Amino acid sequence: MEWRKWTEKASEITLSIISWVVFLCLDFLDIVLCNVYKVLDDFLEGKASRTCYCVKTEEVDANGVDDDRESEHSGTLCGSRRNNIFRTLMGSLRISSAPRRGWKNGCTFCGKHRWSDCGCDSCIEWTQNSEDLRLHVVVKEPLRVSSHDCGKKDAQNVIFIHGFLASSSYWAETIFPNLSDSMKQNYRLFAVDLLGFGRSPKPSDCFYTLRDHLEMIEKSVIGPYKLDSFHIVAHSMGCVIALALAAEHIKLIKSITLIAPPYIPSNKDASLMALQRLAARKVWPPLSFGSAIMSWYEHLGRSVCFIFCRNHKTWEAILKLIMRKRELHFTVMDLTRHTHHSGWHSMHNVICGGAKSMDRYFDTLREGMVKIKVIQGDRDQVVPLECSANVKMKVPEADVNIVPNANHSSVVLGREKELVRDLESVWSAVAISEDKKME
């Protein structure tokens, strides 16, 4: 036993040293890429249309962040909050850039995509009607095939919100086909592509704050379909948006199901804690290493998106050839259907920035006596298992289900029928409760 403990300790120390060396190198590389992209942006776009976040917080504040949306931007965006020793040592060597003139209010299309973003037809199709931006929404209407069915009470509504680097397909391909017949007849389902992902608009002058995401869901689903009540189902990053949406429409919400919610209890620096806990700087496991690169390194993340997202058509063709398939799995397709701008800001402004408000959202839901269901896999390597425990501590009435042998993805993928049964039980319980109140 002593030998095993010593081996585990030695492995832990070795991994820590390797992680320190690797991230030290990445720190330097990100500073180099900062200047490379500064030169390329100036040359290819004709002017410094936007600066990066390598400047200090005070410099950003001095550049005129003076509107009401300031508090919606996560402090983790600024380079001074994402410690990089080379940023401090080499700050004076950074090529100067035009100052950021403040945050733009709302999401309006700037007229063209960036040179480093994909310009294929499927990625810029939405720009043809950029004045009235709407999310791409997959709607599954209830199956009411007889006159008797038409006399039933109004169908119940459910809004599905996907997580980071996903789309409406996450639900349309898994949950929608597996609903029971009774649910198919009585429930109307909405799966959205969040702003900046999938087939939804990806404006380059939007900062993808929680408010931006909420407004687009309201504009694309709640308003047009005149929803007077609805359930919500969300996964990962989508849980933060779901909580904010539920708190905003507390009188309309019937239940909320959170799958792997990234909930870190608030403190004086909740955003930074969320970044450190949900995207820890470590090289193992590989998924955590990838999360760290895309969350801590603005310019490395942009390079990854430039290689894969900008050239997704080519990569898809190569994968189809290698795998000898005519169609790729939707999870593979979704990975590249975003821009670095939309992914970077959603990561920080939603996941990290939203951390400071989640306590308030839970308080609102608890006061409104909204039914809360939490589901998470016990092998989740993306969202710490403690997050579900945090929800239970915050809202003791919440129903928390820890799924054995399931990770961040397989808690949904591969167990669709089990998940559908869980969802249907939540919706049915709410319906029974409402019927009792009416008696």
N, C-alpha and C positions, 0 to 999 in steps of 0.2 A: 504493500500500500504506500509506504514512504517513497519507494522508487517511482511509483505512478504519479504521486503528487509532485515529486521533483521534476519528472518529465513534462508534466502539464505546465508547471511553472516556467520551465526553460522554454517550452514552445511558445508560451504567452509572451515572454520577454523577447524572444527572437522575432516573433511576428510584430511586436511593437517597434522594434528597431528597424525592421524592413519597412514598415509603414512610415516611420519618420523619414527615412532616407527617400523613399518614393515620393512622398508628398512635398519634401523639400525641393526635389527636382521639378515637380509639377508647379510649385510656386514660381520658380524661375522661368519655366516655359510659358506660364500664363502672362507674366510681365512682358516677355519678348513678343508674344502674340498680340498683346495690347497695342504695342507700337506698330506692328505689322498691319493690323486691321485699321488703325488710325490712318496710315498712309494710303491703304487701298480704298477706304471709304472716301477720303478726300479726293482721290484721283478718279474713281469710278462714279461717284455720285455728284461730283462737282463742288461739294461743300461739306463741311462737318455738320450733317443734319442732326446728329445726336452724339452725345459723349457716352463713354462707358461709365461704370460705377467704381473705377479704381481710385477716384478722388475721395477725399475725406468727407465725413458727414458734414462738417462745418462749411466746406466748399459748396456742397449741394444745397445746403440751407441758404447760403449767401446768394445763390443764383435764382432766387425768387420762387420758392415753393410756398405760395401764399394763398392757395384756394382751399375750399372746404374739404377737399379729398386728400389733403396731405397725410392725415392720420391713417389712411388706408394703405399707404405704402410701407412695406416692411423695412425696418432698419437694417436687416441682413443684406439688403441690396447693396449697400455702400461698402466699398472695399475695406474701410477701416474696421468694420465689424467682422470681416472674414480675414483673420490674421494671416499675413503674408510677410515674412521678414524682408523679402526683396522689395516689396512695395515701399517699405520704410527706408531701406538703404538706397534704393535706386529711384525714389520719387522724383528727384531733381533731373534725372535723365529721361523722364517720360516726355514724349513729344507733346507739345501744348495742343490744346483743342478748344474749339469754340465752346463757351459756357452753355450749360443747359438752361434754357429760359423758363423753367417752371414746368409743372405737370400739366398736360392737356386735360381738359374736362370732358370725360366721356369717350366714346369710341367712334371716331369718324375716319373714313378711309382717306389716306393721304394722296391717292391717285396712282401709285405704282408700287410694285414689290421691290424689296431690296435686291441688290446684285447677288447676295449670297443665299437668297431664298429660291425655291423652285418656281419656275414660271410656266410649267406645263398647264394644259387646258383644265385639268381636273383641280389643280391647286389655285387657279386664279379665276375660275368660272364665276364665283360670287361677286367679283369686281364689276361685272356687267350691270349689276343693280346695287351699287354701293351706297346709294342715298338712303335706302330703307333696309338696313342690315337686319337679317333674321337668322336664327340658328337653324341648322339642318335637324329636323325632327322626324323620327319614325313613329307613326301612330298606328296602333292596332285597335280598331273599333270592335265593340262587343258584337258577337254573332247572334243576332236576333232574326230568326228566319221565319217566324210565324206571327200571325196577328195577335196570338195570345202572349207571345214574348213582348210585343210592342206595348202591351198594357202594363207591363211590370214597372216598378219604380225606376227612376233614373239610374243609369250606370254609374258605378264608382270610378273615380279617376286615380291613376297611379303615375307619378313622375319618377323616372329612373335617371340617375346621374352617375356617369362613369368616373373613373379615376384618372391619374396622370398617364399620358401616352396611350390613351384608349379612345373609344368612340361609342356611339349608340349601338354598334354591332355587339359590344360586350353583353348587352341585354337582349337585343333582338335575335341573336343567334343561340342564346342559352336559355333564358327564362321564357320568352314569348312562346316558343313551340311546345313547352312542357306544362303549361297551365292545364288544370282540370277543365272538363267541359263546362261545369257550372260557372267557373271563373271567367272562361272565355265569353260566356253569354252576359255576364254582369259587370265586367270591368273594362274600362278603356285605358289603354296603356300608352305612355309617352316616353320615348327614349331620345334624349337630346345629344347632339354633338356639342360639347361645350365650346364657347368662344375660343378660337385659336387652335382647335383640334378637329380631326376628321374632315368632314365636308363643310364645316361651318366657316364663316369669315375669319380672317386672320389679319386684322388691320395693324399696320406698323406704327401707328401713333397712339395705340391703346396700351395701358399699363396693366391690364388684366387683373384688376383688383377684385375683391369680393363683390363690391358694388357693381362693377362692370358685368360680372357673371350673373348676378341676380337680376339686373335690369334686362339682360338679354333673355333670360328664362321667362321673366314676366312678359316681355314683349313678344316672345315667340310661342309661348304655351298658355300661360295663365290668362292673358288678355284675349288673344284671338279665339280661344276655345271656351272662353267665359266659364272658367272653373270656379265653382262656388265651394268646393271642398276637394281634398285630395290626400292620398298617402304618398310617402316618399321612400324610395329605396336608393341607397348610394354606396359606393365603394371607394375606399382609400381617400384620396384628395377630394373626391366628390362629397364625402361626409361633411367636410367643413362648409362647403357651399350649401349642402342640404340643411345643416343646422341653421345657417344664416337665413335661408329661405323660409324655413319653418318658423323661426322666431319673428320674421318679418310679417308672416301671414298666419299668426297664431290662431286666429279665429276660423281659418279654413283647413288647418292641418288635422288629419285624423290619426295618423300614426307615422312613425319614422323608423326605418330599419337601417342601421349603420353597419356596414361590413368592413372590418379592419379600420376603424376610425383612428386617425392620428391625433389623439387627444393628450396633450401635455398640460396639466394644471397650470394656471396663470401665476406668474410672479412678476417682479419688477422688470424682468427681461425675458418674457415668454417667447418672443420671436427667436432670439438667439438660442435659447434652450431647445426649442423645437428643431432648429437646424442641427444642433449638435447631437440631439438624440435620434433624429430621424434620418440624418445623412452623415453619420460619424465618419471621420477621416480614417478609414482602415482599408487594407487591401484584400481582406477576406471576410466574408464570402464575396465572390465576384459581383453579385447584385449590389451589395453595399458599396463596393469599390466604384461601380458605375454611377450609383446615386451620388456619391461624394464628388466625383468629377463634375457631374452636371449641376451640382448645387453650390459648390465652393468656387468653381473656376469659370468665370463668365466667358473668357476667350477660348479656353479649351472646349467648353460646351458648344460654343459657336462653330468651332472647327469640326466637331463631331457631326453637327447638324449640316454643315456645308458639305461634308463627304457623303453622308448617308441620306439626309432629308432632301437636299437639293437634287440628288441623283437617284431618287427612289425608284424611278421607272427602270433604270439600268439594273439596279440591285434586284428588283423584283423579277426582271427577265432572267438574270443569272440564276436566282434561286429556283425559278420554275424549270430551267434547263437541268440544273443539278438534281432536283428532287423529282423531275419528270412528272410535274403536275401542271394542269391548266390553270388552277386557281390556288392561291396561297391561303393559309389560315388567316382569319381576320385579325388575330393578335399580331401577326407579323406585319400585315398591311398597316395597322394602326400606329405602329412604332414610329413611322416616318412622316405621318400626316399632321405635321405642325411646323412652325418656324422656331428658330432659336429664341426670337423675341417673345413669342407667345408662351413657350415652354419655360423659359427662364423667369419671366415675371409671374406666371401662374404658380410656379414652385415657391417663389419667395413671398409674393403678395397674398396668396391664398393659404398655403400650408403654414408658412412661418408667420406671416402677418395676421392670419386668422386665429393663431394660437392665443393671442391676447384677448380675444372676444368670446372664445368658446365657453368659458365659465358662465358668462352672461347669457349666452344662448341656451345653455342647459337650465339655468335658473328660470328663464322665460317658459321653456317647455314644461318644466316641473310645475310651475304655477298654473299653467294652462291644462295640467293633468293629461298631457299627450302621452300616448303609449310609445315607449322606446324599446326597441329590440336591437341587441348588439350581437354580431356574429364575427368570430375570428378564428383562424387556424392556430393550433398550438405550435406550429413550426414556421410561423411568419418571420421572415428575416428582413422585412422592409419596415413594418410597423411593430414596435416592441409589444409583447403580449401584455405588458403592464398598462398599456393604453386602455384596454377593455376593463381592466381592474379599476383604473382611474374613473371611468364612466360609472361603474357600480358604486364607487365611493361617493361620487358627486350626486348621483341619482339612485338611491337604494332601490327604488321601484323598478328600475330598468331590468329587463330580462336579458341576461348575458349568457350566450351559448358558445363555449369554446370547442371547436371541432377537432377531434384527434387526427393526427397524421395529415394535416392540411396546412399549406403555406399561403402566402399572400394571394396567389393566383388560383391555386387548386381549391381554395375555400368556395370558389364559384365554379370554375372550369373542372369538369369531371364529376361533379356532384350536383348537377343541375336539378335533378328530380328531388333530391333531399332539400335543396334550398327552396325550391318552389313550394314544397310542403310547409316549410317554416314560414314563408311569406304568406301563404294562404291562411295559415292558422292565425297569424297576426291580424290580417284583414277581417277574418271571420269573427274573431274575438271582439273587435271594435264594432262590427255590425250587430252582434248579439247584444252588446252593452247598450248600443243606441236604441235597439228595439225595446229593451227593458225599460229604458228611461221614458219611452213614448207610451208605455202601457199605463 
